[in-house]
Amino acid sequence: MMQLSASEILQLSPDDASAKAAKGLVVPGKWPRLEYDDRAIWGECQGSGSKPYQVQFDKSGPAFRCTCPSRKFPCKHGLALLLLMAQNPTNFSAAEAPAWVTEWLASRQQRAEKQEARIAEKRDAPVDPQASARREEARLQRMAAGMEELERWLADRLRQGLAQLPGQAAIWEEMARRMVDAQAPGLAFRLRQIGARVGQDESWPGYVLGGLGQLRVLIDAFRRLDSLPLAVQQDVRAALGLAVDRDSVLATGERLRDDWLVLGQSIDEDGNLWSRRVWLFGRQSGRTALLLDFAHGNRRFEQNYVTASNLNGELAFFPGNLPLRALNTGDMQLLPVSPETRADSTANPKKEPNPTALPTGQLDTALTALARAVAANPWQSPLPMMLEGVPYLSQRGWSLHCPEQRRLTLRLRDEDGWQLLAASGGAPLTLLGEWNGEVLRPLAAWQDKLLWQETAESA
């Protein structure tokens, strides 16, 4: 009835406090009602008030709903409900779903149907090419004016020298806002990212100079956009903030159905905005996919993913020279039987190696694949990297020691590094991480099975 283990359920927790609180609720006596059917699991948990909380879980999600006032998602009651099912399913009775469950499931189904209808409408709706061309031309003109200003700004920075930058913190935000006004939010994001690095450590001048160089290349690419191959045009447009909208990707994007292994995921917070990257590996296609989601106000994403779980379903890929980012088309299902969890082999050895497949094994192999990805799209960051090595702590910090006495710098907290080292037992492991051009941020470690993964507190 339930396919997730207790450890996999706890991966869904928004933080350690929620996981700890959920464990404290895994007491059947606190749940006067525990039931299930083919579509959902539900229960009533007695809280501090007279009326118990109504807790429910949609098996097709996984998705949760609870009547408690918590802003965390899933809340401790939703996690506890699944832990109860995983640890002692005999506490649950097969039953007909009550109205509060069927209404919630129906509302989810209606939202999915509306999305499908919206996609179909967008795909079939007549297009006014002249109106679209006018809107496009107006935005490109604003962007062109903004890039002329950015070009002069870049020349001023180089003429004044990088040594002046630590005392000019405000100039980055000012220029970023000008790029927003010019309808080039991608440039604004990059300016803020570069400016945040100024003066942070001894290596900041090299990073900043490289970042300014990328801005220069983007300006040149924009000016000759029409002469570039169509796939490269899409990458340039995405880097500038002109990405294809989600409905268009679902309506016209490349579709690929496969058995997808969830290799790892990262979650970051920037003010009130949460971003999540989920990395998938297609067992039949050897294809790597990135699912990028955002949440405002709290860490609540539409779809939950469990690292090391296996899903069957179809993805729609954003266009590009080396398509990586994709969308879940809505039919992902957890596979009932987990295949082997190592991700360092393609499912069909007769096929030629797929250039988008994650590299594993030697560092040289991983770097070669990374160089290929950067050459195809120099503005995609971070990029996934998967290779074998042993975590090691030196005076310079944590690193991954690879064969032939080579090492790769890791972005890793001390407590997570020690946990990773303990999990490896000093033996080589396969590390999945995100490469940002300088260091590797570990997300998950494998040794025939998942050994370790980054938590929200580790990020």
N, C-alpha and C positions, 0 to 999 in steps of 0.2 A: 504494500500500500504506500509506503514512504521510501523514497529512493535516496535520501540524503542521510549521511551519518551525522552523529552529534558534532564532530569536528567541522564538517562542512556547513552545518547549520550555524555554528558560531562564527563562521567566516562572514555571514550576512550581517553580523552585529555592527552598528555604527561606531561603537567604541567598547573599551574594556569594561566600563561601568555597566553598560547595558547587558553585556554577556554575563557578568557576575550576578546582576540582579535577576536575569532570566533563570540562571541555575537555581537561585533561591526559590523560584516559583514552580520548579519541577516536583510538585507534591500533589498527587491526585486529590487530596482532601481540599485543596484550594480551588478545585474545578468541579462545581456541581454538575457540569454538562460537558461531555467530550464525545463528539460524533464525527462521522465522515460519510462521504459517498464517492462516486467515481470522479467528481469534479473538484471537490473541496474538502477541507478539514475545518472544523469549527468547534468552539467551546465557549464557556462562560467562566470567567475567573473572578473570584470574590476579592474586591479591593477594600478600601477603607469606607466606602459608602454602602448604602443598603442595597443598591442595584449592582449586580455583577457586570463587569466589562464584557462586551461581546467581541470575541476574537475570531478571525477567520483567515483562511489561507487558500488561495487559488492555485491548484496544482499545475496549471498550465503556465503560470507566471515565470518563476515563483513570484507571487504578489500577496501582500498582507493588507489587512484592515482591522482596526481596533477602535473601540469607542472611548478609550482612555484619553486624557488630555495631553499626553506626551507629544512633543514635537520631533522626537527621534523616530527614524524609520529604518528597519522595523523596530517597534517598541519591544520592551522586555516581555510583554505578554505574548506577542506573536512568536518570538524566539522560543519562549517556554512551551508554547503549544506544540511546535515542531519537535522540541527536545523530548517532550512526553511521548509523542508518537514514535520517535526513533528508539527510545529506550524501552518503552513498554506499550506496544500497540494494542494489547488486550484491554487496556483501560478505555479504549474507544469502541463505540457501538455504531454499526451501520444503521443509517436512518435517512429519512427524507429530509432534505434541507429545509430549515425554517424560512420564513419570508425575508428576514434580514440578511440571510445568505443569498437566496435566489435573486433578490433585488440588486445586491451588489454585483453578483456574477452577470446579471442581465445588463447592468450599466456598463460593465467592462466590455461586454460583447457589443453593445451599442456604440461605444467609442471606437472599437476596432472596425465595425462596419462603416461608421461615418468616415474614418480615415481612408478605408478602401474606396468609398464612394468619392471622396475628395480627390484621391489619386487618379481614379478613373475619369473624373470630370476634367481634371487638369490635362490628362493624356488625350482626351477626346475633344476638348473645347477648341473652338476655332480661334486662331491666333491672328491678331491684327499686326502684321509685320511692320507696317509703317509706324504705328504707335510704339511698338517695342523698340524699333530702331531709334526713334526720337528720344525715348527715355535713356537708352543706352548711350547715345551720343552726348546727351546733356551730362550724364554722370562722368563719362570719360573726359569731357572738357574740364570739369571741376577737378578731377584727379590729375589731369595734365598740369593745371595751374598749381596744384598743391605740390607736385613733384618738382616743378621748377623752383619753388621756394625751398623745398628740401635739398635740392642740389646745391643751391647757394649756401644753405646752412651747413651742409657737409664740407664744402670748400672752406668755410670759415673755421670749422673745427680743426681741420688739418693745417690750416695756415697758422692758427694760434698755438697748436700743439696740444698733445694729450695731457701734458703736465698741468694745464689750466683747468681740466675738467673736475677734479675733486672739489673745487670751490664754486662750481656752477651747477648745483643740483637741480635748480628750477628750470633750466633750459630744456631738459628732456621732456618734462610734462607739458611745457608750453608748446613745443613743436608737436608732441603727440596730439594735443587738442586741435592743432591746426590741421593735422592729417585726418582727424575725425570730421572736421568741418569740410574737408576736401573729399569726403566719402571714401577714404582709404583706411579703414580701421585696422587692416593687417599691418600697415606701416606704423600706426600708433602703438600697437601691441609690441612690435619689435623695438621701437624707440624706448619704450618704458623698460623692456627687458634688458636692453643694453645699458641704459642709464642706471638701473638698479645695481649693476655690477661694478660701477666706478668706485675705486678705492677699497674694495672689499678684501683683496689679498694682493700678493705680489704679482700675480699673473693677470691682473685685470687689464693692463694696457693691450696685451695680445688679443684678449677676448673682445675688447671694445673695437680695436682696429679691424678685426675680422668681421664684427657685426656691421660696422660702417661700410666695409667693402661689400657685404651682401646687400645693403640698401642701395649702393651704387649700381650693382648688377641688376637689381629689381627695377630701378629707374630706366636703365638701358633696355631691359627686356620689355618694359611697358611701351617704350617708344617704338619698338619694332614688333609689336605684338602680332600684327597681321601677317608678318612674314615667317612667324614661327610655326612649327607643326602643331596641329590642333590639340594633341595631347599635352604638349608643352604649354600652349596657351592656357589650358585649364589649370595647370599647376601655378602659373604666374598669376592668374586671376584669383585663385584661392589664396595665394600668399599675400595679395593686396587687399583681400577681404571681399572679393567678388565670387565667392564660392556658389556652386549650384545649390538651390534650396532643396530641402529634404523631400518634398513631394515630387519634385522633378526627378530626383535620383530614384525614388521608389517607382516612378512611372516609366522612366526610360533608361535607368542605369543597368550596367552589366549584372546579370543574375547568376549566382552560383549556389547550388545545393550541395551540401557535404556533411560529413560528421565532423564537428568542430570541437577541438580540445581547448578548454580555457586555460591558457598558459600562465596568465598573471594579470593583475590589474593595479592601477595606481589612482589615488584620489588626492586632489589638491584643493586648498581653499584660498581664495583671494577676495578678501572682504566678505561680501554676501554671496559670492559666486563660488559654487563647487564645480569642479570638473573631474571627470572620470574617464580613464582610458582602459579599455579591456582588450587584451591581445589574444587572438584566436589562431589556431593552426588547423587547416583542413587536412584530414587524414588521407582522403582520396586524391585531392588536387595538389597537395603540398603547398597550398597557398596560405599566406599570412594575411590576417585581417585586423584592422583596428576599429573598435567601436568607441566613438567619442560622444559623451553625453555631458549635459550641464544641468545644474539645479540651482535655483535661487532661494536664498533665505535659510535653507537647511539641506542636509545631506539626504535628499530623498529623490531617487532616480526611478524612472518609470519601470525599468526592468532590473532584476537582481541577477547577478552571476556568481557562481561558486568556482574558485580556482581549482583546477584538476577535474572538474566535471566535464562530461561529454554530452554535446548537444547535436541534434540533427535538425537541419533547417536550411533556409535559403537566405543569403545575404545579397544586398544590392550595393554595388561599389560606385563610389564617386569617380568621375572620369579623371584621367591623369596619365602621365607618361609611364608610371609604375604604380598602378592603383593599389592603395593600401587601406584607406579609410572606407568603411562600409556601414550600411544600416541593416539592422534586423528587420526583416520584412513582416515579422509578427507571428511566424509559425514555428519558432524554435521549441523543440521538445527535448526534455532530458532523456537520454538514452537509458533504457532499463538495465542494461548490463554494461559496465564500464570496460572498454578495451584496455590494453596495456597503456600505462600512463606515460611512458617515455615518448618524448616528442622529437627524437633525433633521427627518425627514419621516415621516409616517404612511404605511403601505403602501396604505391604501384611502382616497383623498381624498374619496370620496363619503359616507363616514361622518361623523357629527358628531364634533368633537374629543373625545377621551376625557379626562375630568378627571384621570385618574391618569397620563397620558402625560407624559414629561419635557419641560419647556419648553426651547426653544432660541431663540437670537436675542437680542433686546433685553433689557436688565436688567429693564425694567418688566414684560415678559411673564413672565420667570422669577419675579419677586417676586409677581406676581398669582397664579400657580400655587402658589407657596409659601404665600401667605396662605390660599388655598383649602384646602390640605392641613392647615395648622395649625388652621383653623376647624373642619375635619371631625374632627380628632383632635389636640388640643393636647399630648398626652403622647407622641406619636411623635417620637423624636429618635435619631439625626440624620435629616434629610430630604434626598433627592437634589436637586441643582440642576444644570442644564446650560445654559450660556450662552456667548456669544462675547465675546472681549476680548483684550487684549494684556497679558501679565505685565509688571510694572514694580516696580522697587525704589526706595524713597525712604527718608528718615530714619526713617519710621514702620515700615518693613519692607515685605514683599512685598504687592502688591495686584494686582487685575485691573482694568485700565482699559477701561471699556466706552464705547460711543458717547456723545456729548454730554458728554464730560469728566466722567463719573461713574466711581466706583471701588468695588470690593468688597474688603475686607480678606481676605487669604489666610493660612492656617496652613501655612507652607512653610519648610523649612530653606533656608539660603542656597545650598548646593551644588545642591539640587534646583531652586531658583528659577532659577539660572543655566543649568542643563540645559534647563529648560522654555523659557526665553527663547531659548536657542540653537536649540532645535528649532523654535520658531515663526518664526525668522528676522525677528522684529520685526513679523510680519503677524498679524492676528487669528486666533485658533484657538477651537475649541469645547472648553470645559472641563467635565468631569464631576466634581462634588465633593459632599461631604457638609456640609450647613449645620447648625450646632449652636445657632443662635439668635444668634450673634455673628460668627463668621467662617466662611469656606468652606475646607474641607480638600480640596485637589485630589487626585483619584485617577487621572485619565487625561485626556489631551489629544488632540484629534483635528483633523486638517486633511485631509479626504478619506480619511485612514487614521490609524491610531494612531501618535502621535508620541512620547508619553511616558506613563509610569505610575508611581505610587508603589510603592516597594519596601518590604520589611519593615524595612530599615534607615532608611527615610525616615519611617516612621510615628511 
